[in-house]
Amino acid sequence: MGAAEFWNHAESAQKKVVQLKALKGLLDPVEAVTKAAADAAELAELAEAEGDAGTLKQVGADLDGAARDLEALELRTLFTDENDPRDCFMAIQAGTGGTDACDWARMLLRMYQAYCERAGLSATLIDVLEDPEAGIRSATLEVRGSWAYGTLKGEHGVHRLVRISPFDAAHRRQTAFASVDVTPEFDEVEIEINERDLKVDTYRSGGAGGQHVNVTDSAVRLTHLPTGIIVACQNERSQPLNRKMAMKYLATKLAARREEERRAKVDAARGEKGRIGFGSSSQIRSYTLNPFQLVKDARTDVETGNVQAVLDGKLEPFVEAFLKWRAKK
């Protein structure tokens, strides 16, 4: 990367940057844990020689921290997909269930924003479509940070909510669905996009208000004509910035589509049935608030009765279980 001509070839340079990020993500934690253990051993030897009980207690605390880091490192070895180190886009879409589904989509958005904060990931809302009655019809997050895609890819699928509807005057139990789509982030330089294949629409940004909201046509919606894929961005301060982000998201969606088609061909050759669609085959998790409290993952069978903690972003047991489940397959 230090070579003078390195950045002259953007496509190959970008691939090297992704490679470096992946390798540093593996090596840096190993070196940190190794150094922590060596430092603790050296300090313990000195403390024992001097009979320093206070320092020995501190060494114990340091080793406990190193053990936790080692546990996280062991989990990191489950990130085997070449795209796992990438940043990602997470799209939430309300499904069957009317207003309840839109409210459920907003609850999921809040849950993932809270989890990303817990996990040290940056989650930026780049597009949202509010529902006139309650909740949201759709929302898109750009998630950045260490192993963002690898961490969140297990959330891809349909999420089911069962509860007493706050929108039903008769207080009946209702079921609502929302889908979550997680795709690794690619730059448009990595995925060739022909400008002639794009339909570009601009419109006024929506939201709570502010200097650049509902004032100019800064929001951008891109339609990729050959595939029908539609992406949008409205959170940036100007139309060019929103277009740049939308192009990045479109590149990501096109790359994901290409990978889906490749996997579909492999599954067809093996005689396997694909898991495409919004039906039960793609439902990954149920959240039940009534008549009992339970969140259960359909793939790993991990469950908890502390539903509120999950909705507040405590997703670590489900994320870890998915990675271990996936590694065994």
N, C-alpha and C positions, 0 to 999 in steps of 0.2 A: 504493500500500500504506500510505502514511502518512495516508490519509483516515480520519476518525473512524469512519465507517460501514463501512469496508472489510471487517472480519471479521464483520459482521452477516449476510452472505450466504455461508455456508460453502462451498457448491458453486462459486460463481464465484470466490471468494477462492482456493480450492485450485487452480483452473485457472490463475489469474494467477501463483501461486507456481511452478507447473511451468513456465510460460512464462518467468518471470524466471530460473529455474535454467538453462534451455536457453540463453537469450541471454547470461547471464553466462559460461556455459561456453564460448561461442564468442568473446566479446569480450575477456574477461580475459586469455587466453593471447596474443591478438593484441597487446594493449597491452604485455604483459610482454616479448614478443620484440622489438617495436618499440623499447621503452625500452632494452633490453639492447644492441641494435645501435647506437642513438644514443649511449649512454654509452661504448661501446667506441670508436666513431669519435672522440669528443671526447678520450678519454684517449689514444688513439693519436697524435693530432695534438700533444698536449702532450709526450708521451714522445719523439716524433721531434724536436721542437724542442729538447728538452733532451738528446737522445742517450741516453735512459734505456733500455738494453737489457732490464733486468729488468722494467720496466713493460710494454714491448712484448711480452715473452714472456707476461705475464699477460693482456694484451689478446687474444693468440692463443688462450689457454685459454678466455677468456670467450666469444670468437666461436665456438669449437668447441661450447661449451655452448648458445649461442644457435642454432647449426645443428641440434643434436639436438632442441631445443625446437620449431624450425620444422618439422622432419620429423614430430614428433608432432602438430603443429598441422595439417599437410597430411593426416595420417591422420584427424584429427578431422573434416575436411570430408566424410568418407565417412559420417558419422552423419546420415542423412537422414530416418530414421523419427521421427515426432513423439514416440514413446515412448522413444527412445534415451537421453534425459537421466535417465530414471526409475531408481529403485532397482528391484531385481527379486528374484524367488524362483527358486531352482534346485532342482528335485526330481530325485533319482537313484533309479532303480528297477531292481532285479535282474531279468534276463530269462531266456532259455533258457540252461541250463547247470548247473542245480542248485547245489551248494555252490560250484563255481567261479564261477558268476555272482554269488553273494552276496559272495564274496571280491573279485571284480572291481568290484562296486559300491562296496565300501569303498576300494579303490585309487583309483577315480575321485573319491570324496569327498575323500580326502587330496590328490589332484592339484589339485583346484579350490580347496581351502583354501590350498594353497601358492601357486597362481597369484594368487589374490586378494591375498595378502600382498605378492607381488612387484609387483602393479599398484596398490597403495595403496588397495585396496577392503577394506571390513569385511565378513567372512562369518560370520554367526551361525547355529549349528545350532539350528533351532527344533523339529525332530522327527526321530526316528530309530527304526527298528524293526530290532533285532538279529536275526540268524539263530541258532538254537540251536547249529549246528555251527561256523560260521565266517562272518565278514563281516556284511553288513547286507542286509536285504531292501529297505529304502528309507530315504531320508534327505531332509530339506528344509533348504536354506540360505536365509537372508535376506541378500542382498548389497546393501550400501549404499556409495555413493561416486560420484565424478564419472563420468557416462556408464556406469553399471553395466550396464544392460540392453543398450545399444548394444555394449558390449565383449563381453558373454557370449552374446548371442543366437545367434551362429554355432555354439555348442556344442549347440544343440537337435537331438536326433536319437538314433540308435542307435550305440553304440560297441562294437566287436568286438575280443575278445582271443583270441589263439592262443598257447598255451604248453604246456609239460609240466606237467600238473596235480600240485600238491603234495598233492592229496587222493586220488590214484589210486595204489594200491599197485603197479600194474604200470608206473608212470611213462610212461603214454601221453600223446600230445599231445591236448589238449582245446580246444574253442572255446566261449567264453562271451560272452553279450551283456548289455548294460545300457543302459537308455534315460535320456536327460537331457532334462528339460523346463524351459525358461527362459521366464518370463512377467514382463512389466513390472508393477511394484507399483502398485495402485490402492487408495485408501481406500474404505471402505464408503459414505462420503458421496458418492463419485463414481458408484458402482454401487448402485442401490436394491435392498436385500435385505429381503424380507418375513419377519418373525420366524415367521409361521405356516408358512413353507416349510422351516423348519429342524428337524432332529432333533438334539438335543444330548446327548452322552454324556460322562461324566466318569470318569476312572480314575487310578490311581496312576502317577506318572511313572517311567520306567525310566532306567537309566544307571549310571554308576560309583558313585553314592552322594552323600551330602551332606545338609545340614540339611533341605532340602525335598523330597528324592527318596525315593520309596517310604514316605512318612509320611502324606500326605493325598491325597485325590482331586483334585489340582490340574490334572492334564492334561485337555485338552478336545478332543473330536472332534466336528466338525460335519458333518452330512449334509444336503445341499441336495436335498430330496425331488423337485422338478420335474426336475432334471437328473441326479441320482444322484452328483454330485460330493462327494467326501469329503476333508476337510482336518483336520489335527490340529496341536496345539502343546503342548509339555510343558516348554519350557526356562525359562519365567518362574516367578517365585516364588509366584504366587497364581493361583487359578482365574480371577478377572476379567481379569488381564493375559493369561493364555493364551487366553481367549475373545476378547479384543480383537485379538490377533495372528492367531488363527484366522479371525476375521471379515475382517481385511485380506487374508489369503491367499485366502479364498473369493471376495472381490470381484475379486481378480486373476484367479482361475480362471474366473469368470463372464465377465469382460471378454475373456479369451483365447478362450473358447468362442464368444462373440458374433462376434469377429473371424474365427475359423475358419469359422463358418457363412457370414459375408459373403464370404470368399475362395472358399469352395466354390461359392457361387452364381455368382461371377464366372468361376471356372474352368469350370463347367458351361456357362455361356453361350458361352464361348470354345471349348468342346469339348475342354478339357484334362483330363487325369487327375490327380486329387488325390494328394498324397503322404501320405495318412493311413494309419497302421498301424505295425506293429512289424516289417515285412518288409524286404526288401533295398532298396526304394525310399526308405526313411527312414534307411538306414545311411550315416553320414557319415564315419566314420574307423575304420581298422583298426590295431591294435597287435599286432605279431607279435614274440614273444620266442624262438620256436623254429619251424623250423630255422635261421632267420636273425633279425637284429634290424632292425626297420623299423616306423616309424609313418607311415601314408600317409592323406591326406585324399582322399576319393572325389570331392569337388566341385572342389577347386582343384589337385589332383595334387601339392601340397606334401608332401614327405616328408623324413624324417631317420632315420639309423641310430642316433642317440643316444637310445634309448628311455628309458633311466633318467632323463635330463635332463627329458624330457617328463613322465614320471610324477612327477618332483619339482617340477613346476609351470612349466616353461619352455614356455609355450604361445604366446608372442608371435608367432612366424612363422605359426602357424596362424590366430590371431585376425586379424592384419593381412591375410593372404592372402584370408581369407573376406570381409573388408570390401571389398577391391579387386575381388574376383570378383563380389560382390553389386552393386557400383556399375556394373559393365559390363552387367549383365543388364537 
